[in-house]
Amino acid sequence: MENKLQVIREQEIEACLIELRGQKVLLDRDVAILYGVETKRVNEADKFPEGYLVSLQVSEKQELVENFDRFKTLKHATMEPKAFTEKGLYMLATVLKSPRATATTLAIIESFAHLRELSRNLNILSTETDEGKQKTLTQRSSELLHELLS
């Protein structure tokens, strides 16, 4: 897979990630767009254990509609959307089989890995007193941020 394609995918994923119940998730409709399938296809995989897939409450859906223009179409949806956690996205990758699904899964893995490393670096940076280590962590964090945003 070309690196440029992966960077584009990571940007798309980062733009779709939302915080729900204290964790980063992707809504089923965004997952479907990323994988190039219909939302109902993504939701057919209903064997996800707790912690892999979250069904949004009505109030959570309403908050998304009020705070994000891209979710306005959810306002009149008859079914509550589902949100995939990182583990749920990995499990979904075993269900959806196509070259695009493989590329999307790899980009998702890279995005979450970069976000985790960036978060870890920022936490360490806030307590690190060694200036050399601070410089190294700052430089690596800057590189990660650039990868996620470029």
MODELLER restraints for C-alpha pairs under 7 A, 6 or more apart:
rsr = mdl.restraints
at = mdl.atoms
rsr.add(forms.Gaussian(group=physical.xy_distance, feature=features.Distance(at['CA:6:A'], at['CA:107:A']), mean=5.65, stdev=0.5))
rsr.add(forms.Gaussian(group=physical.xy_distance, feature=features.Distance(at['CA:7:A'], at['CA:147:A']), mean=6.98, stdev=0.5))
rsr.add(forms.Gaussian(group=physical.xy_distance, feature=features.Distance(at['CA:9:A'], at['CA:104:A']), mean=6.81, stdev=0.5))
rsr.add(forms.Gaussian(group=physical.xy_distance, feature=features.Distance(at['CA:9:A'], at['CA:107:A']), mean=5.75, stdev=0.5))
rsr.add(forms.Gaussian(group=physical.xy_distance, feature=features.Distance(at['CA:10:A'], at['CA:107:A']), mean=5.41, stdev=0.5))
rsr.add(forms.Gaussian(group=physical.xy_distance, feature=features.Distance(at['CA:10:A'], at['CA:108:A']), mean=6.69, stdev=0.5))
rsr.add(forms.Gaussian(group=physical.xy_distance, feature=features.Distance(at['CA:10:A'], at['CA:111:A']), mean=5.52, stdev=0.5))
rsr.add(forms.Gaussian(group=physical.xy_distance, feature=features.Distance(at['CA:10:A'], at['CA:148:A']), mean=6.34, stdev=0.5))
rsr.add(forms.Gaussian(group=physical.xy_distance, feature=features.Distance(at['CA:11:A'], at['CA:148:A']), mean=5.98, stdev=0.5))
rsr.add(forms.Gaussian(group=physical.xy_distance, feature=features.Distance(at['CA:11:A'], at['CA:149:A']), mean=6.16, stdev=0.5))
rsr.add(forms.Gaussian(group=physical.xy_distance, feature=features.Distance(at['CA:13:A'], at['CA:108:A']), mean=6.67, stdev=0.5))
rsr.add(forms.Gaussian(group=physical.xy_distance, feature=features.Distance(at['CA:14:A'], at['CA:111:A']), mean=6.98, stdev=0.5))
rsr.add(forms.Gaussian(group=physical.xy_distance, feature=features.Distance(at['CA:16:A'], at['CA:26:A']), mean=6.31, stdev=0.5))
rsr.add(forms.Gaussian(group=physical.xy_distance, feature=features.Distance(at['CA:16:A'], at['CA:30:A']), mean=6.58, stdev=0.5))
rsr.add(forms.Gaussian(group=physical.xy_distance, feature=features.Distance(at['CA:17:A'], at['CA:24:A']), mean=6.05, stdev=0.5))
rsr.add(forms.Gaussian(group=physical.xy_distance, feature=features.Distance(at['CA:17:A'], at['CA:25:A']), mean=5.59, stdev=0.5))
rsr.add(forms.Gaussian(group=physical.xy_distance, feature=features.Distance(at['CA:17:A'], at['CA:26:A']), mean=5.23, stdev=0.5))
rsr.add(forms.Gaussian(group=physical.xy_distance, feature=features.Distance(at['CA:18:A'], at['CA:24:A']), mean=5.54, stdev=0.5))
rsr.add(forms.Gaussian(group=physical.xy_distance, feature=features.Distance(at['CA:18:A'], at['CA:25:A']), mean=5.56, stdev=0.5))
rsr.add(forms.Gaussian(group=physical.xy_distance, feature=features.Distance(at['CA:18:A'], at['CA:26:A']), mean=6.43, stdev=0.5))
rsr.add(forms.Gaussian(group=physical.xy_distance, feature=features.Distance(at['CA:19:A'], at['CA:25:A']), mean=6.26, stdev=0.5))
rsr.add(forms.Gaussian(group=physical.xy_distance, feature=features.Distance(at['CA:24:A'], at['CA:85:A']), mean=6.67, stdev=0.5))
rsr.add(forms.Gaussian(group=physical.xy_distance, feature=features.Distance(at['CA:25:A'], at['CA:83:A']), mean=5.81, stdev=0.5))
rsr.add(forms.Gaussian(group=physical.xy_distance, feature=features.Distance(at['CA:25:A'], at['CA:84:A']), mean=5.38, stdev=0.5))
rsr.add(forms.Gaussian(group=physical.xy_distance, feature=features.Distance(at['CA:25:A'], at['CA:85:A']), mean=4.76, stdev=0.5))
rsr.add(forms.Gaussian(group=physical.xy_distance, feature=features.Distance(at['CA:25:A'], at['CA:86:A']), mean=6.73, stdev=0.5))
rsr.add(forms.Gaussian(group=physical.xy_distance, feature=features.Distance(at['CA:26:A'], at['CA:83:A']), mean=5.37, stdev=0.5))
rsr.add(forms.Gaussian(group=physical.xy_distance, feature=features.Distance(at['CA:26:A'], at['CA:84:A']), mean=5.28, stdev=0.5))
rsr.add(forms.Gaussian(group=physical.xy_distance, feature=features.Distance(at['CA:26:A'], at['CA:85:A']), mean=6.83, stdev=0.5))
rsr.add(forms.Gaussian(group=physical.xy_distance, feature=features.Distance(at['CA:27:A'], at['CA:81:A']), mean=6.76, stdev=0.5))
rsr.add(forms.Gaussian(group=physical.xy_distance, feature=features.Distance(at['CA:27:A'], at['CA:82:A']), mean=5.79, stdev=0.5))
rsr.add(forms.Gaussian(group=physical.xy_distance, feature=features.Distance(at['CA:27:A'], at['CA:83:A']), mean=4.23, stdev=0.5))
rsr.add(forms.Gaussian(group=physical.xy_distance, feature=features.Distance(at['CA:27:A'], at['CA:84:A']), mean=6.19, stdev=0.5))
rsr.add(forms.Gaussian(group=physical.xy_distance, feature=features.Distance(at['CA:28:A'], at['CA:39:A']), mean=6.19, stdev=0.5))
rsr.add(forms.Gaussian(group=physical.xy_distance, feature=features.Distance(at['CA:28:A'], at['CA:42:A']), mean=6.67, stdev=0.5))
rsr.add(forms.Gaussian(group=physical.xy_distance, feature=features.Distance(at['CA:28:A'], at['CA:81:A']), mean=6.49, stdev=0.5))
rsr.add(forms.Gaussian(group=physical.xy_distance, feature=features.Distance(at['CA:28:A'], at['CA:82:A']), mean=5.41, stdev=0.5))
rsr.add(forms.Gaussian(group=physical.xy_distance, feature=features.Distance(at['CA:28:A'], at['CA:83:A']), mean=5.68, stdev=0.5))
rsr.add(forms.Gaussian(group=physical.xy_distance, feature=features.Distance(at['CA:28:A'], at['CA:84:A']), mean=6.76, stdev=0.5))
rsr.add(forms.Gaussian(group=physical.xy_distance, feature=features.Distance(at['CA:29:A'], at['CA:39:A']), mean=5.33, stdev=0.5))
rsr.add(forms.Gaussian(group=physical.xy_distance, feature=features.Distance(at['CA:32:A'], at['CA:38:A']), mean=5.57, stdev=0.5))
rsr.add(forms.Gaussian(group=physical.xy_distance, feature=features.Distance(at['CA:32:A'], at['CA:39:A']), mean=5.02, stdev=0.5))
rsr.add(forms.Gaussian(group=physical.xy_distance, feature=features.Distance(at['CA:32:A'], at['CA:42:A']), mean=6.10, stdev=0.5))
rsr.add(forms.Gaussian(group=physical.xy_distance, feature=features.Distance(at['CA:34:A'], at['CA:104:A']), mean=6.65, stdev=0.5))
rsr.add(forms.Gaussian(group=physical.xy_distance, feature=features.Distance(at['CA:35:A'], at['CA:100:A']), mean=6.33, stdev=0.5))
rsr.add(forms.Gaussian(group=physical.xy_distance, feature=features.Distance(at['CA:35:A'], at['CA:101:A']), mean=5.32, stdev=0.5))
rsr.add(forms.Gaussian(group=physical.xy_distance, feature=features.Distance(at['CA:35:A'], at['CA:104:A']), mean=6.27, stdev=0.5))
rsr.add(forms.Gaussian(group=physical.xy_distance, feature=features.Distance(at['CA:48:A'], at['CA:88:A']), mean=6.93, stdev=0.5))
rsr.add(forms.Gaussian(group=physical.xy_distance, feature=features.Distance(at['CA:52:A'], at['CA:84:A']), mean=6.11, stdev=0.5))
rsr.add(forms.Gaussian(group=physical.xy_distance, feature=features.Distance(at['CA:52:A'], at['CA:85:A']), mean=5.25, stdev=0.5))
rsr.add(forms.Gaussian(group=physical.xy_distance, feature=features.Distance(at['CA:52:A'], at['CA:87:A']), mean=5.36, stdev=0.5))
rsr.add(forms.Gaussian(group=physical.xy_distance, feature=features.Distance(at['CA:52:A'], at['CA:88:A']), mean=3.99, stdev=0.5))
rsr.add(forms.Gaussian(group=physical.xy_distance, feature=features.Distance(at['CA:53:A'], at['CA:82:A']), mean=6.68, stdev=0.5))
rsr.add(forms.Gaussian(group=physical.xy_distance, feature=features.Distance(at['CA:53:A'], at['CA:83:A']), mean=5.70, stdev=0.5))
rsr.add(forms.Gaussian(group=physical.xy_distance, feature=features.Distance(at['CA:53:A'], at['CA:84:A']), mean=4.70, stdev=0.5))
rsr.add(forms.Gaussian(group=physical.xy_distance, feature=features.Distance(at['CA:53:A'], at['CA:85:A']), mean=5.98, stdev=0.5))
rsr.add(forms.Gaussian(group=physical.xy_distance, feature=features.Distance(at['CA:53:A'], at['CA:88:A']), mean=5.77, stdev=0.5))
rsr.add(forms.Gaussian(group=physical.xy_distance, feature=features.Distance(at['CA:54:A'], at['CA:82:A']), mean=5.53, stdev=0.5))
rsr.add(forms.Gaussian(group=physical.xy_distance, feature=features.Distance(at['CA:54:A'], at['CA:83:A']), mean=5.04, stdev=0.5))
rsr.add(forms.Gaussian(group=physical.xy_distance, feature=features.Distance(at['CA:54:A'], at['CA:84:A']), mean=6.42, stdev=0.5))
rsr.add(forms.Gaussian(group=physical.xy_distance, feature=features.Distance(at['CA:55:A'], at['CA:80:A']), mean=6.76, stdev=0.5))
rsr.add(forms.Gaussian(group=physical.xy_distance, feature=features.Distance(at['CA:55:A'], at['CA:81:A']), mean=6.23, stdev=0.5))
rsr.add(forms.Gaussian(group=physical.xy_distance, feature=features.Distance(at['CA:55:A'], at['CA:82:A']), mean=4.43, stdev=0.5))
rsr.add(forms.Gaussian(group=physical.xy_distance, feature=features.Distance(at['CA:55:A'], at['CA:83:A']), mean=6.33, stdev=0.5))
rsr.add(forms.Gaussian(group=physical.xy_distance, feature=features.Distance(at['CA:56:A'], at['CA:80:A']), mean=5.97, stdev=0.5))
rsr.add(forms.Gaussian(group=physical.xy_distance, feature=features.Distance(at['CA:56:A'], at['CA:81:A']), mean=5.81, stdev=0.5))
rsr.add(forms.Gaussian(group=physical.xy_distance, feature=features.Distance(at['CA:56:A'], at['CA:82:A']), mean=5.79, stdev=0.5))
rsr.add(forms.Gaussian(group=physical.xy_distance, feature=features.Distance(at['CA:57:A'], at['CA:80:A']), mean=6.99, stdev=0.5))
rsr.add(forms.Gaussian(group=physical.xy_distance, feature=features.Distance(at['CA:58:A'], at['CA:80:A']), mean=6.88, stdev=0.5))
rsr.add(forms.Gaussian(group=physical.xy_distance, feature=features.Distance(at['CA:64:A'], at['CA:71:A']), mean=6.31, stdev=0.5))
rsr.add(forms.Gaussian(group=physical.xy_distance, feature=features.Distance(at['CA:65:A'], at['CA:71:A']), mean=5.03, stdev=0.5))
rsr.add(forms.Gaussian(group=physical.xy_distance, feature=features.Distance(at['CA:65:A'], at['CA:72:A']), mean=5.06, stdev=0.5))
rsr.add(forms.Gaussian(group=physical.xy_distance, feature=features.Distance(at['CA:65:A'], at['CA:74:A']), mean=6.60, stdev=0.5))
rsr.add(forms.Gaussian(group=physical.xy_distance, feature=features.Distance(at['CA:65:A'], at['CA:75:A']), mean=6.14, stdev=0.5))
rsr.add(forms.Gaussian(group=physical.xy_distance, feature=features.Distance(at['CA:93:A'], at['CA:101:A']), mean=6.93, stdev=0.5))
rsr.add(forms.Gaussian(group=physical.xy_distance, feature=features.Distance(at['CA:93:A'], at['CA:105:A']), mean=6.21, stdev=0.5))
rsr.add(forms.Gaussian(group=physical.xy_distance, feature=features.Distance(at['CA:114:A'], at['CA:144:A']), mean=6.21, stdev=0.5))
rsr.add(forms.Gaussian(group=physical.xy_distance, feature=features.Distance(at['CA:118:A'], at['CA:141:A']), mean=5.56, stdev=0.5))
rsr.add(forms.Gaussian(group=physical.xy_distance, feature=features.Distance(at['CA:118:A'], at['CA:144:A']), mean=6.48, stdev=0.5))
rsr.add(forms.Gaussian(group=physical.xy_distance, feature=features.Distance(at['CA:121:A'], at['CA:137:A']), mean=6.01, stdev=0.5))
rsr.add(forms.Gaussian(group=physical.xy_distance, feature=features.Distance(at['CA:121:A'], at['CA:141:A']), mean=6.48, stdev=0.5))
rsr.add(forms.Gaussian(group=physical.xy_distance, feature=features.Distance(at['CA:125:A'], at['CA:134:A']), mean=6.00, stdev=0.5))
rsr.add(forms.Gaussian(group=physical.xy_distance, feature=features.Distance(at['CA:125:A'], at['CA:137:A']), mean=6.63, stdev=0.5))
rsr.add(forms.Gaussian(group=physical.xy_distance, feature=features.Distance(at['CA:128:A'], at['CA:134:A']), mean=6.36, stdev=0.5))
